[in-house]
Amino acid sequence: MNYLIVFLGAGIGGAGRHGVNALAARLVGTAFPAGTLVINVLGCLLMGLIAGFFAFRGHLPQEARLFLATGVLGGFTTFSAFSLDAALLWERGEAGLAALYVGASVILSLAAVAAGLALMRAMLAGGAA
């Protein structure tokens, strides 16, 4: 049942992400990824609000957290989950681990995207890079 709850929430979040991207493209064009920026910042704000609510008024069922945080916000943006993880490390006094996590996430993620692009380029070109 938990998978269904996450699945439904992720569908709503993904549709929301598409809507924000389409609106941003219409309003400001596509030269700058304004939609993604808005999605990431808004998703992080919402993640903070939801996590704060559950931390300080945690009497709602686990299914509500799964639907909202993992589902809706997971479908809307995974950047919010990354930001919450980094913030929690920082709040626990693990500044070094938080910095390592942020740095490693950014560098390794960018490297992974570059590697995926290069691999697919090579595969589509018949092995020629």
KOLSE-618283 format. One record per atom (N, C-alpha, C): atom name; residue number from 0; x negated, y, z negated; residue in one letter. Coordinates in Angstrom, 1 decimal. Layout:
N
a, k, px, py, pz, r
CA, NUM, X, Y, Z, A
...
***
This chain:
129
a, k, px, py, pz, r
N, 0, -0.8, -1.2, 0.0, M
CA, 0, 0.0, 0.0, 0.0, M
C, 0, -0.9, 1.3, 0.0, M
N, 1, -2.0, 1.2, -0.7, N
CA, 1, -2.9, 2.4, -0.8, N
C, 1, -3.4, 2.8, 0.6, N
N, 2, -3.7, 1.8, 1.5, Y
CA, 2, -4.2, 2.0, 2.8, Y
C, 2, -3.1, 2.8, 3.6, Y
N, 3, -1.8, 2.4, 3.5, L
CA, 3, -0.8, 3.0, 4.2, L
C, 3, -0.6, 4.5, 3.7, L
N, 4, -0.8, 4.7, 2.4, I
CA, 4, -0.7, 6.1, 1.9, I
C, 4, -1.8, 7.0, 2.5, I
N, 5, -3.0, 6.4, 2.5, V
CA, 5, -4.2, 7.2, 3.1, V
C, 5, -3.9, 7.4, 4.6, V
N, 6, -3.5, 6.4, 5.3, F
CA, 6, -3.2, 6.4, 6.7, F
C, 6, -2.2, 7.5, 7.1, F
N, 7, -1.1, 7.6, 6.3, L
CA, 7, -0.1, 8.6, 6.6, L
C, 7, -0.7, 10.0, 6.3, L
N, 8, -1.4, 10.2, 5.2, G
CA, 8, -2.0, 11.4, 4.9, G
C, 8, -3.0, 11.9, 5.9, G
N, 9, -3.8, 10.9, 6.4, A
CA, 9, -4.8, 11.3, 7.4, A
C, 9, -4.2, 11.7, 8.7, A
N, 10, -3.1, 11.1, 9.1, G
CA, 10, -2.3, 11.5, 10.3, G
C, 10, -1.9, 13.0, 10.2, G
N, 11, -1.3, 13.3, 9.0, I
CA, 11, -0.9, 14.7, 8.8, I
C, 11, -2.1, 15.7, 8.8, I
N, 12, -3.2, 15.3, 8.2, G
CA, 12, -4.4, 16.1, 8.2, G
C, 12, -5.0, 16.3, 9.6, G
N, 13, -5.0, 15.2, 10.3, G
CA, 13, -5.6, 15.3, 11.7, G
C, 13, -4.7, 16.1, 12.6, G
N, 14, -3.4, 16.0, 12.5, A
CA, 14, -2.5, 16.9, 13.2, A
C, 14, -2.7, 18.4, 12.8, A
N, 15, -2.9, 18.6, 11.5, G
CA, 15, -3.2, 20.0, 11.1, G
C, 15, -4.5, 20.5, 11.6, G
N, 16, -5.5, 19.7, 11.7, R
CA, 16, -6.8, 20.1, 12.2, R
C, 16, -6.6, 20.5, 13.7, R
N, 17, -5.9, 19.6, 14.5, H
CA, 17, -5.7, 19.9, 15.9, H
C, 17, -4.9, 21.3, 16.0, H
N, 18, -3.9, 21.5, 15.2, G
CA, 18, -3.2, 22.7, 15.2, G
C, 18, -4.0, 24.0, 14.9, G
N, 19, -4.9, 23.9, 13.9, V
CA, 19, -5.8, 25.0, 13.6, V
C, 19, -6.8, 25.3, 14.8, V
N, 20, -7.3, 24.2, 15.3, N
CA, 20, -8.3, 24.3, 16.4, N
C, 20, -7.6, 25.0, 17.6, N
N, 21, -6.4, 24.5, 18.0, A
CA, 21, -5.6, 25.1, 19.1, A
C, 21, -5.3, 26.5, 18.9, A
N, 22, -4.9, 26.9, 17.7, L
CA, 22, -4.5, 28.3, 17.4, L
C, 22, -5.8, 29.2, 17.4, L
N, 23, -6.9, 28.7, 16.9, A
CA, 23, -8.1, 29.5, 16.9, A
C, 23, -8.6, 29.7, 18.3, A
N, 24, -8.5, 28.7, 19.2, A
CA, 24, -8.9, 28.8, 20.6, A
C, 24, -8.1, 29.8, 21.3, A
N, 25, -6.8, 29.8, 21.0, R
CA, 25, -5.9, 30.8, 21.6, R
C, 25, -6.2, 32.2, 21.1, R
N, 26, -6.5, 32.4, 19.8, L
CA, 26, -6.7, 33.7, 19.2, L
C, 26, -8.1, 34.3, 19.5, L
N, 27, -9.1, 33.5, 19.4, V
CA, 27, -10.5, 34.0, 19.5, V
C, 27, -11.3, 33.4, 20.6, V
N, 28, -10.8, 32.4, 21.3, G
CA, 28, -11.5, 31.8, 22.3, G
C, 28, -12.3, 30.6, 21.8, G
N, 29, -13.2, 30.1, 22.7, T
CA, 29, -13.9, 28.8, 22.3, T
C, 29, -15.4, 29.0, 22.3, T
N, 30, -15.9, 30.3, 22.4, A
CA, 30, -17.4, 30.5, 22.5, A
C, 30, -18.0, 30.2, 21.1, A
N, 31, -17.2, 30.4, 20.0, F
CA, 31, -17.7, 30.1, 18.7, F
C, 31, -16.7, 29.1, 18.0, F
N, 32, -17.2, 28.1, 17.3, P
CA, 32, -16.3, 27.1, 16.7, P
C, 32, -15.5, 27.7, 15.5, P
N, 33, -14.7, 28.7, 15.7, A
CA, 33, -14.0, 29.4, 14.6, A
C, 33, -13.0, 28.4, 14.0, A
N, 34, -12.4, 27.6, 14.8, G
CA, 34, -11.4, 26.7, 14.2, G
C, 34, -12.0, 25.7, 13.2, G
N, 35, -13.2, 25.2, 13.6, T
CA, 35, -13.9, 24.2, 12.7, T
C, 35, -14.3, 25.0, 11.4, T
N, 36, -14.8, 26.2, 11.6, L
CA, 36, -15.2, 26.9, 10.4, L
C, 36, -14.0, 27.2, 9.5, L
N, 37, -12.9, 27.6, 10.0, V
CA, 37, -11.7, 27.8, 9.2, V
C, 37, -11.3, 26.5, 8.5, V
N, 38, -11.3, 25.4, 9.3, I
CA, 38, -10.9, 24.1, 8.8, I
C, 38, -11.8, 23.7, 7.6, I
N, 39, -13.1, 23.8, 7.8, N
CA, 39, -14.0, 23.4, 6.7, N
C, 39, -13.9, 24.3, 5.5, N
N, 40, -13.7, 25.6, 5.6, V
CA, 40, -13.6, 26.5, 4.5, V
C, 40, -12.2, 26.2, 3.8, V
N, 41, -11.2, 26.2, 4.6, L
CA, 41, -9.8, 26.0, 4.0, L
C, 41, -9.8, 24.6, 3.4, L
N, 42, -10.3, 23.6, 4.0, G
CA, 42, -10.3, 22.2, 3.4, G
C, 42, -11.1, 22.2, 2.1, G
N, 43, -12.2, 22.9, 2.0, C
CA, 43, -12.9, 23.0, 0.8, C
C, 43, -12.1, 23.7, -0.3, C
N, 44, -11.5, 24.8, 0.0, L
CA, 44, -10.6, 25.5, -0.9, L
C, 44, -9.5, 24.5, -1.4, L
N, 45, -8.9, 23.9, -0.5, L
CA, 45, -7.8, 22.9, -0.9, L
C, 45, -8.3, 21.8, -1.7, L
N, 46, -9.5, 21.3, -1.4, M
CA, 46, -10.1, 20.2, -2.2, M
C, 46, -10.4, 20.6, -3.6, M
N, 47, -10.9, 21.8, -3.7, G
CA, 47, -11.2, 22.4, -5.1, G
C, 47, -9.9, 22.5, -5.9, G
N, 48, -8.8, 23.0, -5.2, L
CA, 48, -7.6, 23.2, -5.9, L
C, 48, -7.0, 21.8, -6.3, L
N, 49, -7.0, 20.9, -5.4, I
CA, 49, -6.5, 19.5, -5.7, I
C, 49, -7.3, 18.8, -6.8, I
N, 50, -8.6, 18.9, -6.6, A
CA, 50, -9.5, 18.2, -7.6, A
C, 50, -9.4, 18.9, -9.0, A
N, 51, -9.3, 20.2, -9.0, G
CA, 51, -9.1, 20.9, -10.3, G
C, 51, -7.7, 20.6, -10.9, G
N, 52, -6.7, 20.5, -10.1, F
CA, 52, -5.4, 20.1, -10.6, F
C, 52, -5.4, 18.7, -11.3, F
N, 53, -6.0, 17.8, -10.5, F
CA, 53, -6.1, 16.4, -11.1, F
C, 53, -7.0, 16.3, -12.3, F
N, 54, -8.0, 17.1, -12.3, A
CA, 54, -9.0, 17.1, -13.5, A
C, 54, -8.3, 17.7, -14.7, A
N, 55, -7.5, 18.7, -14.5, F
CA, 55, -7.0, 19.4, -15.7, F
C, 55, -5.5, 19.1, -16.0, F
N, 56, -4.8, 18.5, -15.0, R
CA, 56, -3.4, 18.1, -15.2, R
C, 56, -3.2, 16.7, -14.6, R
N, 57, -4.2, 15.8, -14.9, G
CA, 57, -4.3, 14.5, -14.2, G
C, 57, -3.2, 13.5, -14.5, G
N, 58, -2.0, 14.0, -14.7, H
CA, 58, -0.9, 13.0, -15.0, H
C, 58, -0.1, 12.6, -13.8, H
N, 59, -0.5, 13.0, -12.6, L
CA, 59, 0.1, 12.5, -11.4, L
C, 59, -0.4, 11.1, -11.0, L
N, 60, 0.3, 10.3, -10.3, P
CA, 60, -0.1, 9.0, -10.0, P
C, 60, -1.3, 9.0, -9.0, P
N, 61, -2.1, 8.0, -9.1, Q
CA, 61, -3.3, 7.8, -8.2, Q
C, 61, -2.9, 7.9, -6.7, Q
N, 62, -1.7, 7.4, -6.4, E
CA, 62, -1.3, 7.5, -5.0, E
C, 62, -1.2, 8.9, -4.5, E
N, 63, -0.9, 9.9, -5.4, A
CA, 63, -0.8, 11.3, -5.0, A
C, 63, -2.2, 11.8, -4.6, A
N, 64, -3.2, 11.4, -5.4, R
CA, 64, -4.6, 11.8, -5.1, R
C, 64, -5.0, 11.2, -3.8, R
N, 65, -4.7, 9.9, -3.6, L
CA, 65, -5.1, 9.2, -2.4, L
C, 65, -4.5, 9.9, -1.2, L
N, 66, -3.2, 10.2, -1.3, F
CA, 66, -2.5, 10.9, -0.2, F
C, 66, -3.1, 12.2, 0.1, F
N, 67, -3.2, 13.1, -0.9, L
CA, 67, -3.7, 14.4, -0.7, L
C, 67, -5.2, 14.6, -0.4, L
N, 68, -6.0, 14.0, -1.3, A
CA, 68, -7.4, 14.3, -1.1, A
C, 68, -8.1, 13.4, -0.1, A
N, 69, -7.8, 12.1, -0.2, T
CA, 69, -8.4, 11.1, 0.7, T
C, 69, -7.7, 11.2, 2.1, T
N, 70, -6.4, 11.2, 2.1, G
CA, 70, -5.6, 11.1, 3.3, G
C, 70, -5.6, 12.5, 4.0, G
N, 71, -4.8, 13.4, 3.5, V
CA, 71, -4.6, 14.7, 4.2, V
C, 71, -5.9, 15.4, 4.4, V
N, 72, -6.6, 15.6, 3.3, L
CA, 72, -7.9, 16.4, 3.5, L
C, 72, -8.9, 15.6, 4.2, L
N, 73, -8.9, 14.3, 4.1, G
CA, 73, -9.9, 13.4, 4.8, G
C, 73, -9.6, 13.5, 6.3, G
N, 74, -8.3, 13.6, 6.7, G
CA, 74, -8.0, 13.7, 8.1, G
C, 74, -8.2, 15.1, 8.6, G
N, 75, -8.0, 16.1, 7.7, F
CA, 75, -8.2, 17.5, 8.1, F
C, 75, -9.7, 17.8, 8.2, F
N, 76, -10.5, 17.4, 7.2, T
CA, 76, -11.9, 17.7, 7.2, T
C, 76, -12.6, 16.8, 6.2, T
N, 77, -13.7, 16.1, 6.6, T
CA, 77, -14.5, 15.4, 5.7, T
C, 77, -15.5, 16.3, 5.0, T
N, 78, -15.7, 17.5, 5.5, F
CA, 78, -16.6, 18.4, 4.9, F
C, 78, -16.2, 18.8, 3.5, F
N, 79, -14.8, 18.7, 3.2, S
CA, 79, -14.3, 19.0, 1.9, S
C, 79, -14.8, 17.9, 0.9, S
N, 80, -14.8, 16.7, 1.3, A
CA, 80, -15.3, 15.6, 0.4, A
C, 80, -16.8, 15.8, 0.1, A
N, 81, -17.6, 16.1, 1.2, F
CA, 81, -19.0, 16.3, 1.0, F
C, 81, -19.2, 17.5, 0.0, F
N, 82, -18.5, 18.5, 0.2, S
CA, 82, -18.6, 19.7, -0.7, S
C, 82, -18.2, 19.4, -2.2, S
N, 83, -17.2, 18.6, -2.3, L
CA, 83, -16.8, 18.2, -3.7, L
C, 83, -17.9, 17.4, -4.3, L
N, 84, -18.4, 16.4, -3.6, D
CA, 84, -19.5, 15.6, -4.1, D
C, 84, -20.7, 16.4, -4.6, D
N, 85, -21.1, 17.4, -3.7, A
CA, 85, -22.2, 18.3, -4.0, A
C, 85, -21.9, 19.1, -5.3, A
N, 86, -20.7, 19.6, -5.3, A
CA, 86, -20.3, 20.5, -6.5, A
C, 86, -20.3, 19.6, -7.8, A
N, 87, -19.8, 18.4, -7.7, L
CA, 87, -19.8, 17.6, -8.9, L
C, 87, -21.2, 17.3, -9.4, L
N, 88, -22.1, 17.0, -8.5, L
CA, 88, -23.5, 16.8, -8.9, L
C, 88, -24.1, 18.0, -9.6, L
N, 89, -23.8, 19.2, -9.0, W
CA, 89, -24.2, 20.5, -9.6, W
C, 89, -23.6, 20.7, -11.0, W
N, 90, -22.3, 20.4, -11.1, E
CA, 90, -21.7, 20.7, -12.4, E
C, 90, -22.1, 19.7, -13.5, E
N, 91, -22.6, 18.5, -13.1, R
CA, 91, -23.2, 17.6, -14.0, R
C, 91, -24.6, 17.9, -14.4, R
N, 92, -25.1, 19.0, -13.9, G
CA, 92, -26.5, 19.4, -14.2, G
C, 92, -27.5, 18.7, -13.4, G
N, 93, -27.1, 18.1, -12.3, E
CA, 93, -28.0, 17.4, -11.4, E
C, 93, -28.4, 18.3, -10.2, E
N, 94, -28.9, 19.4, -10.4, A
CA, 94, -29.2, 20.4, -9.3, A
C, 94, -30.1, 19.8, -8.3, A
N, 95, -31.1, 19.1, -8.7, G
CA, 95, -32.1, 18.4, -7.8, G
C, 95, -31.4, 17.4, -6.9, G
N, 96, -30.5, 16.6, -7.5, L
CA, 96, -29.8, 15.6, -6.7, L
C, 96, -28.8, 16.3, -5.8, L
N, 97, -28.2, 17.4, -6.3, A
CA, 97, -27.3, 18.1, -5.4, A
C, 97, -28.0, 18.7, -4.2, A
N, 98, -29.2, 19.3, -4.4, A
CA, 98, -29.9, 19.8, -3.3, A
C, 98, -30.4, 18.7, -2.4, A
N, 99, -30.8, 17.6, -2.9, L
CA, 99, -31.2, 16.5, -2.1, L
C, 99, -30.1, 16.0, -1.2, L
N, 100, -28.9, 15.8, -1.9, Y
CA, 100, -27.7, 15.4, -1.2, Y
C, 100, -27.3, 16.3, 0.0, Y
N, 101, -27.3, 17.6, -0.3, V
CA, 101, -26.9, 18.6, 0.7, V
C, 101, -28.0, 18.6, 1.8, V
N, 102, -29.2, 18.7, 1.5, G
CA, 102, -30.3, 18.7, 2.5, G
C, 102, -30.3, 17.4, 3.3, G
N, 103, -30.2, 16.3, 2.7, A
CA, 103, -30.2, 15.0, 3.4, A
C, 103, -28.9, 14.9, 4.3, A
N, 104, -27.8, 15.3, 3.8, S
CA, 104, -26.6, 15.2, 4.5, S
C, 104, -26.6, 16.0, 5.8, S
N, 105, -27.1, 17.3, 5.7, V
CA, 105, -27.2, 18.2, 6.8, V
C, 105, -28.2, 17.6, 7.8, V
N, 106, -29.4, 17.4, 7.4, I
CA, 106, -30.5, 17.0, 8.3, I
C, 106, -30.2, 15.6, 8.9, I
N, 107, -29.8, 14.6, 8.1, L
CA, 107, -29.5, 13.3, 8.7, L
C, 107, -28.3, 13.3, 9.6, L
N, 108, -27.3, 14.1, 9.2, S
CA, 108, -26.1, 14.2, 10.1, S
C, 108, -26.4, 14.8, 11.4, S
N, 109, -27.2, 15.9, 11.4, L
CA, 109, -27.6, 16.5, 12.7, L
C, 109, -28.5, 15.6, 13.5, L
N, 110, -29.4, 14.9, 12.8, A
CA, 110, -30.3, 13.9, 13.5, A
C, 110, -29.4, 12.8, 14.1, A
N, 111, -28.4, 12.3, 13.4, A
CA, 111, -27.6, 11.2, 13.8, A
C, 111, -26.8, 11.7, 15.1, A
N, 112, -26.2, 12.9, 15.1, V
CA, 112, -25.5, 13.4, 16.2, V
C, 112, -26.5, 13.5, 17.4, V
N, 113, -27.7, 14.0, 17.2, A
CA, 113, -28.6, 14.1, 18.3, A
C, 113, -29.0, 12.8, 18.8, A
N, 114, -29.2, 11.8, 17.9, A
CA, 114, -29.5, 10.4, 18.4, A
C, 114, -28.4, 9.8, 19.1, A
N, 115, -27.2, 10.0, 18.7, G
CA, 115, -26.0, 9.5, 19.4, G
C, 115, -25.9, 10.1, 20.8, G
N, 116, -26.1, 11.4, 20.8, L
CA, 116, -26.0, 12.0, 22.2, L
C, 116, -27.1, 11.5, 23.1, L
N, 117, -28.3, 11.4, 22.6, A
CA, 117, -29.4, 10.9, 23.4, A
C, 117, -29.2, 9.4, 23.8, A
N, 118, -28.7, 8.6, 22.9, L
CA, 118, -28.4, 7.2, 23.2, L
C, 118, -27.4, 7.1, 24.3, L
N, 119, -26.3, 7.8, 24.1, M
CA, 119, -25.2, 7.7, 25.1, M
C, 119, -25.7, 8.3, 26.5, M
N, 120, -26.4, 9.4, 26.4, R
CA, 120, -26.9, 9.9, 27.7, R
C, 120, -27.8, 8.9, 28.4, R
N, 121, -28.6, 8.2, 27.6, A
CA, 121, -29.5, 7.2, 28.2, A
C, 121, -28.7, 6.0, 28.8, A
N, 122, -27.6, 5.6, 28.0, M
CA, 122, -26.8, 4.5, 28.4, M
C, 122, -26.0, 4.8, 29.7, M
N, 123, -25.5, 6.0, 29.8, L
CA, 123, -24.7, 6.4, 30.9, L
C, 123, -25.6, 6.7, 32.2, L
N, 124, -26.9, 7.0, 31.9, A
CA, 124, -27.8, 7.2, 33.0, A
C, 124, -28.4, 5.9, 33.5, A
N, 125, -28.0, 4.8, 32.9, G
CA, 125, -28.6, 3.5, 33.3, G
C, 125, -29.9, 3.2, 32.6, G
N, 126, -30.1, 3.8, 31.5, G
CA, 126, -31.4, 3.6, 30.7, G
C, 126, -32.4, 4.7, 31.0, G
N, 127, -32.2, 5.5, 31.9, A
CA, 127, -33.2, 6.6, 32.1, A
C, 127, -32.9, 7.8, 31.2, A
N, 128, -33.8, 8.2, 30.5, A
CA, 128, -33.6, 9.3, 29.5, A
C, 128, -33.6, 10.7, 30.1, A
***
